[in-house]
Amino acid sequence: MENRERMTPRIEIEYCTQCRWLLRAAWMAQELLTTFEKEVGEIALIPGTDAVFEVRLDREVIFSRKQQGRFPESKELKQLIRDRIAPHKDLGHSDRN
């Protein structure tokens, strides 16, 4: 069995429960886990309020709905995370225009 403790990258997706954004957060988590199954240690879904939808990598905010004025695209998040944790990873169709 693979030692998961060596995989330090942790992704957090904080979502607004009042806005009912759990399904959006869960879908994004599934997309990221599928893409980075060997590179990521864990993905946490964190309930929040006040229209929050924020994605953090090792506690660093890499996307904030409030700052950007929109939700992240799956392709965009994959590229942001890849550039930080696996810069040589090919994302296939997510790397193409």
N, C-alpha and C positions, 0 to 999 in steps of 0.2 A: 504494500500500500504506500502511496506517495506521501511524503511528509508535507502537509499543508502549512505547517508553522513557518517554513522557509519562505513561503509566498507572502510577502509583506503588503503588497498594495491592497488597500481597502477602499472601496467605493461606497459612498453614502448618497442616497437619493432621499432628500427631505421633501415631503409633499404635503399639501394642505388637505386636511381631513374635512374641513368645512366646505371646500370646493369639490370634494369627492374625486380627487386626483389619484387615488390608490391604483386604479387599473392602468393609468398612464405610467405611473412609477414602476409598477410591476412588469409591464410590457418592456419598458426601457431596461430594467434589470435583466430580464430574460435575454434581450438582444445583446447586452454587454457580456453576460455569462457565456452565451453561445460563442461569441467572438473571441473572448479572452479567457477561455476555460483553463488554460495552463498558466496564464500570466497573472491572474488576480487571486488574492487570498480569500476575499469575501466581498459580498455586496449587501449593504444594509439598507432597509427601507425604514425611514424615520418619519413618524407622523408629526405634522406641524400644523400651524394655523396662519392666518393673515395672508392668504394667497401665495404661500411660499412654494417654490419648486426649484430646488437647488441641488446641483450635483457636485460632490466633493471627492477628490482623490487624495487620500492620506491627509485629510482635514483642509486641504487647499481647495477653495471654490474654483471650479473650472467652468461652471455655467450657472447663471442665476437668471431666472425668468424675470425678476424685478429689474435687474440691471439691463438685460437685453430687450425687454419689452415683448418677449415671445417665448414659446417653448423651444427646446433644442430639437433639432432633427437627429434621428438615429445615426445617420452617416457622420454628421458633425461631431457628435459625442464620441463615436468610435475613433475618429481621427484625432481628437484632442487627447483621448486616453492613450491611444497607440503612440502618439508623439512623445509622451512622457514615460511610458513603461516598456514599450517594445518598438522602438523607432524603425527597426528593419522588417517588421511584420507587414506582410501584404494583406490588405483588407479586401482584395478582390473587387467586386462591383462597387464597394463603398469608396474606392480610390479613383474610380473613373467618373468623368463628367457626364 
